[in-house]
Amino acid sequence: MSNDEPTRPDLELQHSAQRPDALPDADLVHTPPEFAVSEEDVHVSEGEFIVGTSLWRDAWRRLLKNKLAVFGLIVTILIIIAAIIGPPIIKATTGYTYDYIPNNADLIKSIPPFRSADGSFSWAHPMGTDNSGRDLLARVLLGGRISLMVGIISTLVSLLIGVSYGAVAGYLGGRIDSLMMRFVDVLYSLPYIILVIVLLAMFRSNTPTGQLVLLFIALGSVSWLTMARIVRGQILSLKNQEFVLAAQATGVSTPRIIFRHLVPNAIGPVIVYATLTIPSVMLSEAFLSFLGLGVQPPLASWGSLAADGIQNLGIFPWQLIFPGVVMALALFSLNFLGDGLRDALDPQMRR
């Protein structure tokens, strides 16, 4: 071998200079682990740490990218805050409450927004008054409080029943699953709103508070059917996973496996459907208020306010416009938020 020919160490040095890992750190091309063909394709610089993430953090980031969902979240939060702190602020500043009827007979009439009884400009009633002279802003805020309570509490009742029922049916399987789901199919064949009307008519209360509690129970007790089906499908796909088999092998009891291991892993679809159930229940309550089976006076909800306002639509349109617009805004916002959560928690939407 001549002295001009490169030796083997020199050849290895030349080849190493042409490899990507011999380039400066600024020129390194890092291949993500999910696209790597072999371990050599993944290059991690010295001192570099790969920060992990979680499902909920990724879902939150995807939710923030959805402008309609963010709009719905902001509007929903503002409506909840206004419904909670609005009536006490109005009472402290003006003395008006949702059931305050003026002592002066000249004020017991419907006054337009930003007007006084003599027709001059006034900040006393930004939304006007109803036929009894009660401040409409205070009643709309109270109506928002009650409508949101009806939607949230009834949804929680449906979650308690539907999640438990669907999880038990999906995990036990076999004949028990068939019998339980056939019962759900029978209830599905009956008109939803008719069941609510029958329950409210059978257990009607003579007090406004008692009627409101019955409304919570009636709406929640018949709106769990879809939730039960959703949870059952999730449990069927999870009950043969390794972590469930490990729990069974270690002697964990059946209720603990269902509610400690399976239900928490199916919480994503549950949250999404719960968010979409709230506006549906609020609409059902509004319809019942039109029929006189909803919230009873002196309490008010958006549905009962709209029912009262539609009777005077041609004369006093503000009695329908304000509660109707606020209710529509709340329903749109909740639906936008529910759609955004569905997309954020959907594994197919991940990138």
C-alpha positions as CSV (number, residue, x, y, z in Angstrom):
1,M,0.0,0.0,0.0
2,S,1.4,3.4,-1.0
3,N,1.9,6.2,1.4
4,D,-0.6,8.4,-0.5
5,E,-3.5,6.1,0.1
6,P,-5.7,7.1,3.1
7,T,-5.5,4.8,6.0
8,R,-8.7,3.3,7.6
9,P,-8.8,5.8,10.5
10,D,-8.7,8.6,8.0
11,L,-11.6,7.1,6.0
12,E,-13.6,6.8,9.1
13,L,-12.9,10.4,10.0
14,Q,-14.0,11.5,6.5
15,H,-17.3,9.5,6.7
16,S,-18.0,10.7,10.2
17,A,-17.6,14.3,9.0
18,Q,-20.4,13.7,6.4
19,R,-22.9,12.2,8.9
20,P,-25.6,14.5,10.2
21,D,-24.5,13.9,13.8
22,A,-21.1,15.5,12.9
23,L,-22.8,18.8,12.0
24,P,-23.2,21.6,14.5
25,D,-26.1,21.6,16.9
26,A,-27.8,24.3,14.9
27,D,-27.9,22.1,11.8
28,L,-29.2,19.0,13.4
29,V,-32.4,17.6,12.1
30,H,-34.3,16.0,15.0
31,T,-36.6,13.2,13.8
32,P,-39.7,12.9,16.1
33,P,-39.9,9.5,17.8
34,E,-43.2,8.7,16.1
35,F,-41.6,9.1,12.6
36,A,-38.3,7.4,13.4
37,V,-37.3,4.2,11.6
38,S,-34.7,3.2,14.1
39,E,-33.1,4.4,17.3
40,E,-30.3,6.2,15.3
41,D,-32.9,8.4,13.7
42,V,-33.7,10.1,17.0
43,H,-31.1,12.6,18.0
44,V,-31.3,14.3,21.4
45,S,-28.6,16.8,22.2
46,E,-26.8,16.6,25.5
47,G,-28.8,18.3,28.3
48,E,-32.0,18.3,26.2
49,F,-35.1,17.1,28.0
50,I,-38.3,15.9,26.3
51,V,-41.3,17.5,28.2
52,G,-44.2,15.2,28.5
53,T,-47.9,16.2,28.1
54,S,-51.3,14.9,29.0
55,L,-54.7,14.3,27.4
56,W,-56.2,17.2,29.2
57,R,-53.4,19.6,28.4
58,D,-53.6,18.8,24.7
59,A,-57.4,19.1,24.8
60,W,-57.1,22.5,26.4
61,R,-54.7,23.7,23.8
62,R,-57.0,22.5,21.0
63,L,-60.0,24.1,22.7
64,L,-58.2,27.4,22.8
65,K,-57.6,27.2,19.0
66,N,-61.4,27.0,18.4
67,K,-62.6,30.6,18.3
68,L,-66.3,29.7,18.6
69,A,-65.6,27.4,21.6
70,V,-63.6,30.2,23.3
71,F,-66.4,32.6,22.6
72,G,-69.0,30.2,24.1
73,L,-66.8,29.7,27.2
74,I,-66.4,33.4,27.8
75,V,-70.1,34.2,27.3
76,T,-71.1,31.3,29.5
77,I,-68.8,32.4,32.3
78,L,-70.1,36.0,32.0
79,I,-73.7,34.9,32.1
80,I,-73.1,32.7,35.2
81,I,-71.3,35.6,37.0
82,A,-74.1,38.0,36.1
83,A,-76.8,35.6,37.3
84,I,-75.0,35.1,40.6
85,I,-73.9,38.6,41.6
86,G,-76.4,40.6,39.5
87,P,-79.5,40.5,41.7
88,P,-77.7,41.4,44.9
89,I,-76.0,44.4,43.2
90,I,-79.4,45.6,41.8
91,K,-81.0,45.3,45.2
92,A,-78.1,47.2,46.9
93,T,-78.0,50.0,44.3
94,T,-81.7,50.5,43.4
95,G,-83.7,48.5,45.9
96,Y,-85.4,46.5,43.2
97,T,-85.8,42.7,43.5
98,Y,-87.3,40.2,41.1
99,D,-90.6,40.2,43.1
100,Y,-90.8,43.9,44.1
101,I,-94.1,45.5,43.1
102,P,-94.2,49.3,43.6
103,N,-96.6,50.8,46.2
104,N,-97.6,53.6,43.8
105,A,-100.4,52.5,41.6
106,D,-99.1,54.7,38.8
107,L,-96.0,52.6,38.6
108,I,-97.8,49.3,38.3
109,K,-97.6,49.1,34.5
110,S,-95.1,48.1,31.8
111,I,-92.5,50.9,31.4
112,P,-90.1,50.9,28.3
113,P,-86.4,50.5,28.8
114,F,-84.5,53.5,30.0
115,R,-87.7,55.4,30.7
116,S,-89.5,56.5,33.9
117,A,-93.2,56.5,34.5
118,D,-93.6,60.0,33.0
119,G,-91.7,59.1,29.8
120,S,-88.4,60.8,30.6
121,F,-85.0,59.2,30.4
122,S,-84.0,57.1,33.4
123,W,-81.4,54.5,34.3
124,A,-83.7,52.9,36.8
125,H,-85.0,50.1,34.5
126,P,-82.5,49.3,31.7
127,M,-84.8,46.5,30.4
128,G,-88.1,48.1,31.4
129,T,-90.7,46.6,33.6
130,D,-93.4,44.0,33.3
131,N,-97.1,44.4,33.7
132,S,-96.8,44.5,37.5
133,G,-94.1,47.1,37.5
134,R,-91.3,44.7,38.4
135,D,-87.8,45.4,37.1
136,L,-87.2,43.2,34.1
137,L,-83.4,43.2,34.5
138,A,-83.7,41.7,38.0
139,R,-86.1,39.1,36.7
140,V,-84.0,38.2,33.7
141,L,-81.0,37.7,36.0
142,L,-83.0,35.6,38.4
143,G,-84.4,33.7,35.4
144,G,-80.9,33.0,34.3
145,R,-80.0,31.7,37.7
146,I,-83.0,29.3,37.8
147,S,-82.6,28.2,34.1
148,L,-78.9,27.4,34.6
149,M,-79.7,25.6,37.9
150,V,-82.4,23.5,36.1
151,G,-80.0,22.7,33.3
152,I,-77.0,21.9,35.5
153,I,-78.7,20.0,38.3
154,S,-80.9,18.0,35.9
155,T,-77.9,17.1,33.9
156,L,-76.1,16.0,37.1
157,V,-79.0,13.8,38.0
158,S,-79.0,12.2,34.5
159,L,-75.2,11.7,34.8
160,L,-75.6,9.9,38.1
161,I,-78.2,7.6,36.7
162,G,-76.9,7.2,33.1
163,V,-73.2,6.7,34.0
164,S,-74.0,4.1,36.7
165,Y,-76.5,2.2,34.6
166,G,-74.4,2.2,31.4
167,A,-71.2,1.2,33.2
168,V,-72.9,-1.7,35.0
169,A,-74.5,-3.0,31.9
170,G,-71.4,-2.7,29.8
171,Y,-69.1,-4.4,32.3
172,L,-71.4,-7.3,33.3
173,G,-72.5,-8.0,29.7
174,G,-74.4,-11.1,28.7
175,R,-78.1,-11.5,29.6
176,I,-77.9,-8.7,32.2
177,D,-76.6,-6.3,29.6
178,S,-79.4,-7.3,27.1
179,L,-82.2,-6.9,29.7
180,M,-80.9,-3.6,30.9
181,M,-80.5,-2.2,27.4
182,R,-83.9,-3.5,26.3
183,F,-85.4,-1.5,29.2
184,V,-83.6,1.6,27.8
185,D,-85.0,0.9,24.3
186,V,-88.6,0.7,25.8
187,L,-88.1,4.1,27.4
188,Y,-86.7,5.5,24.2
189,S,-89.9,4.5,22.4
190,L,-91.9,6.8,24.6
191,P,-92.1,10.5,24.0
192,Y,-89.5,12.3,26.2
193,I,-91.6,15.4,27.0
194,I,-94.7,13.3,27.7
195,L,-92.9,11.4,30.4
196,V,-91.8,14.7,32.0
197,I,-95.4,16.1,31.9
198,V,-96.8,12.9,33.5
199,L,-94.2,13.0,36.3
200,L,-94.9,16.7,37.0
201,A,-98.6,16.2,36.9
202,M,-98.5,13.2,39.2
203,F,-96.2,14.8,41.8
204,R,-97.3,18.4,41.5
205,S,-96.2,20.6,44.4
206,N,-98.2,23.6,45.8
207,T,-95.1,25.7,46.6
208,P,-92.7,27.3,44.0
209,T,-89.6,25.7,45.6
210,G,-91.2,22.3,45.7
211,Q,-92.2,22.5,42.0
212,L,-88.7,23.6,41.1
213,V,-87.2,20.5,42.9
214,L,-89.7,18.3,41.1
215,L,-88.6,19.9,37.8
216,F,-85.0,19.0,38.6
217,I,-85.9,15.4,39.3
218,A,-88.3,14.9,36.4
219,L,-86.0,16.3,33.8
220,G,-83.0,14.4,35.1
221,S,-84.8,11.1,35.5
222,V,-85.7,10.9,31.8
223,S,-82.7,12.4,30.2
224,W,-80.2,9.7,31.1
225,L,-81.0,7.3,28.3
226,T,-78.4,8.5,25.8
227,M,-75.8,8.9,28.5
228,A,-76.3,5.3,29.5
229,R,-75.7,4.1,25.9
230,I,-72.6,6.3,25.5
231,V,-71.0,5.0,28.7
232,R,-71.9,1.4,27.9
233,G,-70.1,1.6,24.5
234,Q,-67.1,3.1,26.2
235,I,-67.0,0.4,28.9
236,L,-67.3,-2.4,26.3
237,S,-64.2,-1.1,24.6
238,L,-62.3,-0.8,27.8
239,K,-63.2,-3.8,29.9
240,N,-60.8,-6.1,28.1
241,Q,-57.8,-3.8,28.4
242,E,-54.7,-4.9,30.3
243,F,-55.3,-2.6,33.4
244,V,-58.8,-4.2,33.9
245,L,-57.4,-7.7,33.6
246,A,-54.7,-6.9,36.1
247,A,-57.3,-5.5,38.5
248,Q,-59.3,-8.7,38.1
249,A,-56.3,-10.9,38.7
250,T,-55.4,-9.1,41.9
251,G,-58.9,-9.6,43.3
252,V,-60.4,-6.1,43.0
253,S,-64.1,-6.1,43.5
254,T,-66.5,-5.5,40.6
255,P,-67.9,-2.1,41.9
256,R,-64.3,-0.9,42.4
257,I,-63.3,-1.9,38.9
258,I,-66.3,-0.2,37.4
259,F,-66.2,3.1,39.3
260,R,-62.5,3.3,40.1
261,H,-60.9,2.0,36.9
262,L,-63.4,2.1,34.0
263,V,-65.6,5.1,34.6
264,P,-62.6,7.6,34.9
265,N,-61.2,6.4,31.6
266,A,-64.6,7.1,29.9
267,I,-64.9,10.6,31.4
268,G,-64.1,12.5,28.1
269,P,-67.3,11.6,26.2
270,V,-69.3,12.0,29.4
271,I,-68.1,15.7,29.8
272,V,-68.9,16.4,26.2
273,Y,-72.4,15.0,26.3
274,A,-73.1,16.7,29.6
275,T,-72.2,20.1,28.1
276,L,-74.6,19.4,25.2
277,T,-77.3,18.2,27.6
278,I,-77.5,21.4,29.6
279,P,-79.0,23.5,26.7
280,S,-81.3,20.7,25.8
281,V,-82.7,20.5,29.3
282,M,-83.0,24.3,29.4
283,L,-85.1,24.2,26.2
284,S,-87.3,21.5,27.7
285,E,-87.8,23.7,30.8
286,A,-88.8,26.6,28.6
287,F,-91.4,24.5,26.8
288,L,-92.8,23.3,30.1
289,S,-93.1,26.9,31.3
290,F,-95.1,27.7,28.2
291,L,-97.5,24.9,29.3
292,G,-97.6,26.2,32.9
293,L,-95.8,23.1,34.3
294,G,-92.4,24.8,34.8
295,V,-91.2,27.4,37.3
296,Q,-94.1,28.8,39.2
297,P,-94.6,32.5,40.3
298,P,-93.1,34.5,41.9
299,L,-90.0,32.7,40.7
300,A,-89.1,33.1,37.1
301,S,-87.0,31.4,34.4
302,W,-86.2,32.5,30.9
303,G,-88.9,30.2,29.6
304,S,-91.6,31.6,31.9
305,L,-90.5,35.2,31.2
306,A,-90.7,34.5,27.4
307,A,-94.2,32.9,28.0
308,D,-95.4,36.0,29.7
309,G,-93.8,38.3,27.1
310,I,-95.3,36.6,24.1
311,Q,-98.8,37.5,25.4
312,N,-97.9,41.2,25.1
313,L,-95.6,41.1,22.1
314,G,-97.6,43.6,20.1
315,I,-97.8,46.1,22.9
316,F,-94.7,45.6,25.1
317,P,-92.1,43.8,22.9
318,W,-89.3,44.3,25.3
319,Q,-90.9,41.8,27.7
320,L,-90.1,39.1,25.1
321,I,-87.0,40.5,23.4
322,F,-84.7,40.7,26.4
323,P,-85.3,37.3,28.0
324,G,-85.4,35.7,24.5
325,V,-82.1,37.2,23.4
326,V,-80.3,36.3,26.6
327,M,-81.6,32.8,26.5
328,A,-80.7,32.4,22.9
329,L,-77.2,33.7,23.6
330,A,-76.7,31.3,26.5
331,L,-77.9,28.3,24.4
332,F,-75.7,29.2,21.5
333,S,-72.7,29.6,23.8
334,L,-73.2,26.3,25.5
335,N,-73.6,24.5,22.1
336,F,-70.4,26.1,20.8
337,L,-68.6,25.1,24.0
338,G,-69.9,21.5,23.7
339,D,-68.9,21.2,20.1
340,G,-65.4,22.6,20.9
341,L,-65.0,20.1,23.8
342,R,-66.1,17.2,21.5
343,D,-63.5,18.2,18.9
344,A,-60.8,18.8,21.6
345,L,-61.3,15.4,23.3
346,D,-61.7,13.4,20.0
347,P,-58.5,11.3,19.5
348,Q,-59.1,11.6,15.7
349,M,-58.5,15.4,15.9
350,R,-55.0,15.1,17.4
351,R,-52.1,16.0,15.3
